[in-house]
Amino acid sequence: MPAVFQAVTVDYVAVAPMLIVVAGALVGVLVEAFAPRARRHGIEVVLTLAVLLAALVVLAVWSRDHLAVTVGGALSVDGVALFLQGTLLVLSILSVLVMAERFGGVGSDAFTPMGASTPGSGQEDAATRAGYATSEVFPLTLFAVFGMMIFVSANDLITMFVGLEVLSLPLYVMTGLSRRRRLLSQEAALKYFLLGAFSSAFFLFGSALLYGFAGSSDLKAIAQAISSSAGGLDGLLLPGVVLTLIGLLFKIGAVPFHSWTPDAYQGAPTPVTGFMAACTKLAAFGAILRLAYVGVAGNRWDWQIGVVAIAILTMVVGAVLSVTQTDVKRLLAYSSIAHAGFILVGVLAFSKAAIGGVMFYLLAYGATTIAAFAIVTMVRQDGSEASHLSQWAGLGRRHPVVAGSFAFLLLAFAGIPLTSGFTAKFATFAPAVASGTAGIVMVVVGVLASAVTAFVYVRLIVLMYFTEPVDGVVALPASIGSKLAIGVGLAVTLLAGVAPTYALQLAGNASQFLL
Amino acid sequence: MHSLITEGGAMTAGAASGISSLAWLLVALPLLGAAVLLLGGRRTDTFGPGLATGLSWASFAVGVLVLVQLLGMAAEDRGMHLTLWNWVPAGSFKLDLGLLVDPLSVSFVLLITFVGSLIHVYSLGYMEHDPDKRRFFAYLNLFVAAMLLLVLSDSYLLLFVGWEGVGLASYLLIGFWNWNPAYATAANKAFFVNRVGDLGLSIAIMTMFVTFGGVDYATVNAGVANANPATLTAIGLLLLVGACGKSAQFPLQSWLGDAMAGPTPVSALIHAATMVTAGVYLVVRSHVIYDATPDARLAVALVGAVTLLFGAVVGCAKDDIKKALAASTMSQIGYMMLAAGLGPVGYAFAIFHLLTHGFFKAGMFLGAGSVMHGMNDQVNMRRFGGLSGVMKITWGTFALGWLAILGVPPFSGFWSKDKIIEAAFVGEGWQPWVLGGAALVGAGITAFYMSRLFFMTFHGPRRWTEDVHPHESPRIMTVPMIVLAAGSAFLGLALGPTGAIQSWLAPVVGEHGEESPVIAVPVLMVLTLLFVAGGIFLAWRGYWQAEVPEVAPRGSVLTRAARVDLYQDAVNEGLFMRPGVHATRALVFADARGVDGAVGGLAAAVGGLSSRLRRLQTGYARSYALTMLTGVVAVLGALWVIQ
């Protein structure tokens, strides 16, 4: 029978935020091509912020009333997707503000003047002298955000894969653009790319197996196939689920798929690291939530225990390895691994409360992380970032505000009450405890791992306040953009800790998947 | 309605409306003052003290408006609740913080803000030449804010926050002149002794949380009916421990005398009028618990009786005018505790005496401050004498306070203290005789030591040291003294015989029928006045007519014991400090060897594990990929095996 081509219907209001972002990215590319070099940076920053803001406004005002499974069932714009997309846009705005930081000409921005030049070459020097800037990062960021937005609303394995690649490819490039220690940065980008490709292969292979099992790549169809399975193709199901999930777990840095995280976080330009830690993690968790809850929840008793083991391993390894780190960025990388484990604990609770808790965690952690990395960009010695821990000694004496802010963010990472870290952990762990033995075991491990990481953070605070300052380490005065990003991050961290009710309710009300 | 109030013990509070919905301003205004003065630094030196005083008066104004609103409402509606803040509502665990505006809290609000504001004004004169004046006023404002939070809170938790806040302010102000090591030590002493009480209170709060599932007054009061009596008694006794610490009641009374190291306005406000009465507030606020547990209530009454005698005896031997007044404060709070321990018959009088005492004792402390101001900060009464001629206003205001505390009709103390003595004689068996007897004898001793203090200071021959030139204090100091003296004279008359205080507090603490004491009331009144007259006579003979030696004579055994506060420090040292030091040494040893060893070992183990795991992070993409592959194979393999 000849297939009849049916035009898919698109609910343009529902997908408008995504369209705005991708259109903005394309305009950004044109700006790169046609705007004069001297004004490119300014134009790009304004354009990017405007696009993200516009998308956020459209999402908050119009799209929220247009919950729909649309584009032929490829995208599901439901409460979860909208909440995560909205959070994503807010966090991206904060990240872009930090990326745009140039310290009013006193310091340098975080990006190499010319990504294509050989590190240490005369060409690089010439580009530096000419004052070139890599303003390409802004359209790249928009492309990545676009991919992430698809990722969290993808209702179909193929769409999910497209989202995965659209978000990953710009990030590989951005990772390699660091101004400082460029070789390390390029190495990190290459590693990230290779391992990312490796994990994408797992994801694709798993998707193929699931397609083989269900005859469709649609998550809903897979769920139906699982519940009505006669048993003939069951051999495809478990490996399919596991491989697909592993492809996604790679993105959140779950152990043992985490190896790229410390290298990429350390090598990438610091604002990009913040962006990756907050936004990539959020997008990947969105996809995991959707895959696990909508697609393959039917046979979760077969695969859940494996992910439970991964969650426990992630928390333990992340916490333990953070103890011996000597670099702030690597330390935060391992911290982000441990946090990924904590969030996984919530994901595995399989309840509506858990979805809300996980989304709240992602929001709180994202805001805290971006602010933390923004502060890392400010602390410098001889003009370049002072990321070694020893350089942070005594920072509290010279820059009490900067060090105080960072200490507060560290307390949030540690999960101390009256910070968002505590409420977020509470919101994710509570459903886990309610979910049964495995949940309780994970929460116990989680609390112990938190204790280990608390040691690391407090040690850093002690270092900042109770040791003699190092000569030449200064915190550059940040521009208004960075200050705004840090201020918002601090405010979210405090508010979500002191008065979390509103955000919790927002996340709770949004925690409904559309089937 | 009436019986329902008494039975339920506490009315249910409606939502705050009108000016009461702004009750948070009461706390916020002085807190703002403290914040501005402390954070603003030297920039606020010029206007800071004035600002602090103004904010304190503003808080008083809000208090008056709230009072007016309450008076305009029906008695049973005079309880309003104001929610401030909701924290994580997780399952059954709720943490809502709010304020409770009711007759009891408003009584305290008015006392604290009015006396507090007067003392702010007085301090403008008293502290005029102190280089740290700004810091002093910041602490005063901080104290007022914390004290208001304490009395306005709707739960034991928030009360505890205020409780610790006033403790902090008290500590900072006792040690305000901390360049003097003795003063710093006094501050530490107050701090340590209060820790004991605070620990009791915090355990009480935790017990309440476990027993009633909440720590707000409404939940606790509702749960009392169904609670285990033994638990209630435990809670009552633990609350009493807290009250003893804060209110300097036996056996936690030792800090109050040393607390006189603080500037005199502080002694007047914190260590006479307000903070030290917080224990009485706590007991009265928890009356539902105490009504359900007679044993704990009896303990309260006994503590009060012991303390009132203890303080009175100590007061007889002190030559330091402030320490004598401190002993008197202790004794008077003993009266209040006794009244609170008598149950419904005494709650209203406990609060009544607390209010009148707030006026006359604060007035007398300010008078003592005025004397010190004129006498080069001397405090030894043996070197005073005959000051009535040179400090007429101070003498007059002090005299009114003196008459009030003695319980001479028609001054304030007569109305409040005699009622407590009457109430103490109500009951059956041995209790009225013991408690009432203590109260009666206490009244006689009070008359003796207060008259002794008064005569030694203002009458008899002048025994001044050569370098002093006593003079009256400036207007800014005398005006607050005059206002407080007016209160000492007439407050009791206004509230006592009219029954106003009882009907005002009835919605909170319940009413009680008339019960007659074991001795007829007129007889009792005459007896009390006879005891008082006897006390005055003895003091007149010994300290006005007779020569007062400039150096204290050796005195009897009892005098010597009373001079050192009946050996309380020696007892504390022998019973607690020395064993404590030994226990600390043992614990430090155990900690260094055992706990530190374990913790250090654990940390080293984690660190070692970390170093080892770190080696897996080789930096080679190929080994990372291998790790991933291993992970995939392991997970898949394990799941297959399990399946």
Interface residues (C-beta under 8 A of the other chain):
Chain A: L190 K191 L194 L195 F198 S199 F202 L238 P239 V242 L243 I246 F250 V255 P256 F257 S259 W260 P262 D263 D302 W303 I305 G306 A309 I310 V317 V320 L321 S322 V323 T324 T423 F426 A427 A430 V452 F455 V498 A499 P500 T501 L504
Chain B: W85 N86 W87 V88 P89 A90 G91 A603 V606 G607 L609 S610 S611 L613 R614 L616 Q617 G619 A621 S623 Y624 A625 T627 M628 T630 G631 V632 V635 L636 A638 L639 W640 I642 Q643
